[in-house]
Amino acid sequence: MLQIGNIKMKNQVVLAPMAGVCNPAFRLIAKEFGSGLVCAEMISDKAILHENERSMQMLYVDEREKPLSLQIFGGSKDSIVAATHVVDEQTNADIIDINMGCPVPKVTKCDAGAHWLLDPDKIYDMVNAVVRNVQKPVTVKMRTGWDEDHIYVLENAHAVEAAGGEAVSVHGRTRYQMYEGLSDWDLLRQVKEAVNIPVIGNGDVNTPQDARQLLDTTGVDGVMIGRAALGNPWMLYRTVKYLEDGSLPPEPTPKEKVDVCMLHMDRLIDLKGEKIAVHEMRKHAGWYLKGLRGGGKVRGKINELNHRDDVADVMYQFAEELEGAAAVTS
Ligand SMILES: Cc1cc2nc3c(=O)[nH]c(=O)nc-3n(C[C@H](O)[C@H](O)[C@H](O)COP(=O)(O)O)c2cc1C
């Protein structure tokens, strides 16, 4: 089973950190759908140190989400050390993760995110300083490298291990690839062979069968799922079950999708208020509706709504229409 430091997960399925997505509302759903570990969206070290209100709210962890990993990004050792100290002392997160994967220029030009991947010695130095300053286990999430000429994933994973990091998650793409091309699972296998700390594999796990294949072909200790879980926490539940006993629970009905989408929205409203939550839920509703016939039209309607009850009306009416149509054809 997946264990990071003294934190034991109940299975190998990990919800990937996703900015704008992995707040307590979605994380709790992911947990209820069985994820062994949920990861929070990245938080800026500097914003924590400046006590930026929004970022401080992002440090909130509901007891029911645990075990949970909070992720920090930053470009300098000193500010990461100071921010992780705050996370260590003031939050009930179980694990502190450091982002070395974010590819966006706004982040990398400040030496943060994937920029770290260019220098294993710097990684060692920073991770070691963090580890010495906190009690919670420290992990790193990285890509394979900066670009195809700078693939230092083995050196970088070694650096994390030598510095006292307790696990490493690897997304099998370079920073240059962004989200294009395939995740290189063979590199994940090489990382697993190269280090003794747990390795979590990530990238292109789109089905429960992919998760099984990733674990079997690379030997990694956990499987991290990102985009496939957007609007689809059933992917997490079905993967947990498939890895457990080879069974594949049925896909959700339209009504079940809408029920969970509305639960998600109601939790987001509790966190952020109706106005912000309804706006943020537009993208999630689109993901929940993906694959349903006529979903695109409904998405268009939802994008114009500002109140929770109006969204609920449109969504439930759509689910009823679909289920009515299915009853007629069956
Ligand atoms: C919307 C979105 C936001 C993301 N935000 C983060 C983040 O905050 N921290 C991080 O380490 N990775 C982030 N990622 C990358 C994912 O964690 C993951 O590595 C990537 O999506 C590949 O996995 P997948 O193929 O399962 O989606 C993000 C990805 C997406 C799609």
The ligand as an SDF file (V2000), in Angstrom:
LIG
                    3D

 31 33  0  0  0  0  0  0  0  0999 V2000
   -6.5500   22.4430  -14.5710 C   0  0  0  0  0  0  0  0  0  0  0  0
   -5.2300   21.8780  -14.1220 C   0  0  0  0  0  0  0  0  0  0  0  0
   -4.5760   22.4580  -13.0620 C   0  0  0  0  0  0  0  0  0  0  0  0
   -3.3700   21.9310  -12.6010 C   0  0  0  0  0  0  0  0  0  0  0  0
   -2.7740   22.4780  -11.4970 N   0  0  0  0  0  0  0  0  0  0  0  0
   -1.6760   21.8810  -10.9510 C   0  0  0  0  0  0  0  0  0  0  0  0
   -1.1560   22.3100   -9.6880 C   0  0  0  0  0  0  0  0  0  0  0  0
   -1.6920   23.2300   -9.0390 O   0  0  0  0  0  0  0  0  0  0  0  0
   -0.0630   21.6720   -9.2160 N   0  0  0  0  0  0  0  0  0  0  0  0
    0.5310   20.6330   -9.8940 C   0  0  0  0  0  0  0  0  0  0  0  0
    1.5270   20.0840   -9.4230 O   0  0  0  0  0  0  0  0  0  0  0  0
    0.0530   20.2010  -11.0700 N   0  0  0  0  0  0  0  0  0  0  0  0
   -1.0490   20.7720  -11.5930 C   0  0  0  0  0  0  0  0  0  0  0  0
   -1.5960   20.2660  -12.7420 N   0  0  0  0  0  0  0  0  0  0  0  0
   -1.0080   19.0740  -13.3720 C   0  0  0  0  0  0  0  0  0  0  0  0
   -1.6950   17.7900  -12.8770 C   0  0  0  0  0  0  0  0  0  0  0  0
   -1.5130   17.6190  -11.4880 O   0  0  0  0  0  0  0  0  0  0  0  0
   -1.1560   16.5580  -13.6120 C   0  0  0  0  0  0  0  0  0  0  0  0
    0.2120   16.4560  -13.3700 O   0  0  0  0  0  0  0  0  0  0  0  0
   -1.3920   16.6170  -15.1150 C   0  0  0  0  0  0  0  0  0  0  0  0
   -2.7010   17.0490  -15.4200 O   0  0  0  0  0  0  0  0  0  0  0  0
   -1.1370   15.2460  -15.7830 C   0  0  0  0  0  0  0  0  0  0  0  0
   -1.9940   14.2650  -15.2470 O   0  0  0  0  0  0  0  0  0  0  0  0
   -3.3440   13.7670  -16.0210 P   0  0  0  0  0  0  0  0  0  0  0  0
   -2.9090   13.2500  -17.3670 O   0  0  0  0  0  0  0  0  0  0  0  0
   -3.9000   12.6910  -15.1320 O   0  0  0  0  0  0  0  0  0  0  0  0
   -4.2350   14.9640  -16.1430 O   0  0  0  0  0  0  0  0  0  0  0  0
   -2.7790   20.8100  -13.2490 C   0  0  0  0  0  0  0  0  0  0  0  0
   -3.4440   20.2420  -14.3450 C   0  0  0  0  0  0  0  0  0  0  0  0
   -4.6510   20.7450  -14.7780 C   0  0  0  0  0  0  0  0  0  0  0  0
   -5.3350   20.0920  -15.9520 C   0  0  0  0  0  0  0  0  0  0  0  0
  1  2  1  0
  2  3  1  0
  2 30  2  0
  3  4  2  0
  4  5  1  0
  4 28  1  0
  5  6  2  0
  6  7  1  0
  6 13  1  0
  7  8  2  0
  7  9  1  0
  9 10  1  0
 10 11  2  0
 10 12  1  0
 12 13  2  0
 13 14  1  0
 14 15  1  0
 14 28  1  0
 15 16  1  0
 16 17  1  0
 16 18  1  0
 18 19  1  0
 18 20  1  0
 20 21  1  0
 20 22  1  0
 22 23  1  0
 23 24  1  0
 24 25  2  0
 24 26  1  0
 24 27  1  0
 28 29  2  0
 29 30  1  0
 30 31  1  0
M  END
$$$$
